[in-house]
Amino acid sequence: MQTPPGSQDLHEEALGIDLWQTEGLKRALSLPPYGFLAVEDPPGTGKTSIIAAAAREIATAGGKVLTTSLTNVAVERILKL
């Protein structure tokens, strides 16, 4: 598996995400105000981890995050991470 370009500087073991998930996180954190990012992938690929990490980083920086899903379970998992 190749390393996504430019993602090694953001990758942190403490986040519990791999380098490809880090690329998704990097994109989420580079959105303009009121930006939108859809995260879709097959089950078990780490979408929840990316969303939780991005929400945590944005909230820590004083931003607001809206998370929606087809199921309440997905949103509850994000809030727990």
C-alpha positions as CSV (number, residue, x, y, z in Angstrom):
1,M,0.0,0.0,0.0
2,Q,1.3,3.4,-0.9
3,T,1.4,6.4,1.4
4,P,-0.9,9.2,0.6
5,P,1.1,12.3,-0.5
6,G,1.8,14.7,2.3
7,S,0.0,12.8,5.0
8,Q,3.0,11.6,7.1
9,D,3.3,14.9,8.9
10,L,-0.3,14.7,10.2
11,H,-0.3,10.9,11.0
12,E,-0.4,10.2,14.7
13,E,-0.6,6.8,16.4
14,A,-2.6,8.4,19.2
15,L,-5.5,9.0,16.9
16,G,-5.8,5.3,16.1
17,I,-6.1,5.9,12.3
18,D,-4.0,4.7,9.4
19,L,-2.3,6.8,6.7
20,W,-5.3,6.7,4.3
21,Q,-7.6,7.7,7.1
22,T,-5.2,10.5,7.9
23,E,-5.6,11.8,4.3
24,G,-9.4,12.0,4.9
25,L,-8.8,13.8,8.2
26,K,-6.5,16.2,6.5
27,R,-9.1,17.0,3.8
28,A,-11.8,17.6,6.5
29,L,-9.5,19.9,8.5
30,S,-8.7,22.0,5.3
31,L,-12.3,22.8,4.5
32,P,-13.3,26.4,4.3
33,P,-15.8,27.8,6.8
34,Y,-19.2,26.1,6.2
35,G,-17.4,23.6,4.0
36,F,-18.9,20.1,3.4
37,L,-17.2,16.8,3.2
38,A,-19.1,13.5,2.6
39,V,-17.3,10.4,3.9
40,E,-18.4,7.2,2.3
41,D,-16.8,3.8,2.1
42,P,-17.7,0.2,2.8
43,P,-18.4,-0.9,6.4
44,G,-15.3,-1.4,8.6
45,T,-13.0,1.0,6.7
46,G,-12.7,3.6,9.5
47,K,-15.2,6.3,8.5
48,T,-16.3,6.8,12.1
49,S,-12.7,7.2,13.2
50,I,-12.0,9.9,10.6
51,I,-15.3,11.7,11.5
52,A,-14.6,11.6,15.2
53,A,-11.0,12.8,14.8
54,A,-12.1,15.7,12.6
55,A,-14.9,16.7,14.9
56,R,-12.6,16.6,17.9
57,E,-10.0,18.8,16.1
58,I,-12.5,21.3,14.8
59,A,-14.3,21.6,18.2
60,T,-11.0,22.0,20.0
61,A,-10.2,24.9,17.7
62,G,-13.5,26.5,18.6
63,G,-15.4,25.4,15.5
64,K,-18.8,23.8,15.2
65,V,-19.5,20.4,13.7
66,L,-22.8,18.9,12.4
67,T,-22.8,15.1,12.0
68,T,-25.6,13.2,10.5
69,S,-26.2,9.6,9.5
70,L,-29.0,7.3,8.4
71,T,-28.7,5.6,11.9
72,N,-28.5,7.0,15.4
73,V,-26.0,4.2,16.2
74,A,-23.4,5.8,13.9
75,V,-23.8,9.2,15.4
76,E,-23.6,7.7,18.9
77,R,-20.3,5.9,18.0
78,I,-18.8,9.2,16.8
79,L,-19.7,10.9,20.1
80,K,-18.1,8.1,22.1
81,L,-14.8,8.2,20.2
